[in-house]
Amino acid sequence: MKINYCFLFIFFSVNVLLSQSIDFSVNDIPNELNENANSVIRDQRITVEIKSISNMIIKSKKVTTVLNEKGYQNIDAFEYYDKSSNVTSIEATIFNSYGNEIKKLKRKDFFDQSIVDGSSEVSDTRVMSLVYTPTEYPFTIVYESEIQTNNTAFIPKLFPVNDFYESVQKSTFRIDYPSKLGFKYKEINLENCKFIKKQLDESLQYEFENLIAVKKEELSDYNFPRVLFGLNQFMLEGVEGNASNWKNFGLWVNEKLLKDTQELSQETKNKIIELTKNESDVLKKARIIYQYVQNKTRYISIQLGIGGWKPMLAKNVDRLGYGDCKALSNYTKALLDVVGIKSYYAIIYGGVEREDIQEDIVSMQGNHAVLAIPNNEKLYFLECTSQTKPFGFEGDFTDNRVALLITPEGGELVRTKKYIDQDNAQISNAKIVVDSANKISIVAEIKSTGIQYDRVVEFEKFPTEKAKELYKYRFSNVKQLSVESIKFNNDKTNVQFIENVVLSVYNYIENFGNEKLFALNMLNQNNEIPQRYRNRKNDFEIDNGFYDLDNVEIELPKTYKIVSQPENIKIDSKFGTYNVEISVLSSNRMLYKRELLIKKGNYLASEYEDYRKFRELVAKNDNLKTIIQE
């Protein structure tokens, strides 16, 4: 269930709004807008003028009262520009808490720099940003800017509010456009919002007032209200585009962005043919080529003009050994073409916070490119920027979201792989031996798949000593832990990461009068209890479910005997299941088996406390102890 963060009152006339003057004193902010707020947008007016297919002007004036240091980030006083866009004006004025002016900042006071970090990016994009160190809080800033751009592929989105702990007193967004360009828009999560919308033949305006600050809550789906805009006919770096439907948009991408970019030298073609000559299976051939790309290339971001969207030539990637997501995906496609393997360039939103390409507004969307190979009615998505990911493994960076395939017939929307809870598994088998001096030796094998594979596969990159420190942190419930040896097996074919570890532990057993206590779950205690809320406001989401299975044999010295062990536990809930079985094998040996399943899903705010209690029970029972006696 999506969340609507809007609490608005309708106001009467845009003329009244624009004619009202703003008193910058913080005392004039309504009390309800201060609640839970780090900053308050006092007045915001954004005007987008699309004058033609190749001329757009964006004017913005934003008055923000920053209540504390955390609210400083919400000033958003910066503008990007490049060869196709120009910051025609930019300035700011600072007022103290009483509304008295204390500083004016002109264009020369803004820091102008390239967006690249100098090592992993190539870009002609620059940013002008405010350089101001507050001397006191609260203060108010009036920030004004005007941008002219020749690109109309990307129209600014409307966000009534776009951050937690930020309230809005007044906000107006207006867009003017030539109707012949095929203007369109999509409202997302405005269903329960109160606002005024004024639409004329060639203009659209939204007016908002009194949006209270939203307090961030654990596990909430942070989906703020927004409006997306687009044009059927647009301009991108001097190239006219067609977004009348996804089919035509895909044909445009093929014709204007991908065409004539996949040429390779005959030497490279011969090398690929030679590499794959002994393999007839399509996927095995593709796997060989993917491995070739991983061994040969590295990722570097390239944002030069239309190069921000058009892939670098495949022959240049082949020669230089690097490229961005577009270039590397296109290069891999060119290599696959050499041996007749069909593949599709695909545009997607990459990131652990999932975002879909919006199906019902055809426009330039996405921030990442991957490659899709169709085989037996299934699509295998390749992350071509990674030098380590297994073939066809998406992980949580591109899983379960809508992507746009660029096929010869045009654009086609598809959904990437959705990992079910049991896919994201960690299976542990261990033997724990306690000697007569109460030193504990542990030999364990831990196998991880799915999203859990993604979480641990990076371990193999660390030096041994660093890896040992990570294990001490991972098993932090066990004090005086010594990591004797670590061995990794990254099985990329089956996409599973296997850890073989040998551990030693001292002084783990607790004295309990004439008896002793032994905590059974040494290697996989889950103490993650969600935060308690007195009055939970928002629905919540378990983004990735998972499944853990632990089989642990425990052997005590022969001079010890098991006096009492906990009863078996079985907990079933809407959010998952938890099972513990304890079997006594002999007077000094037992088997501890634990299963935990957490179910992915969207849940109501009213169910949050039940979920918290379920996780609380898991944490409590993960600390079960058996009584032993010497």
Helices and strands as residue ranges (DSSP letters): H 14-19, G 26-28, H 31-34, E 39-52, E 55-66, G 69-75, E 78-81, E 85-95, E 101-105, G 107-109, E 110-114, E 121-123, E 126-130, E 139-149, E 166-176, G 179-181, E 183-188, E 196-200, E 203-211, E 226-231, E 233-236, E 239-242, H 246-252, I 253-258, H 266-276, H 282-296, E 298-299, E 301-303, G 305-308, H 314-320, E 322-323, H 325-338, E 344-348, E 368-375, E 378-382, H 395-398, E 402-407, E 410-415, G 421-423, E 425-434, E 440-449, H 450-456, G 457-461, H 464-474, E 481-491, E 496-505, E 510-512, E 515-519, E 540-542, E 546-555, E 561-564, E 569-573, E 576-586, E 589-598, E 601-603, G 605-607, H 608-621, E 625-629
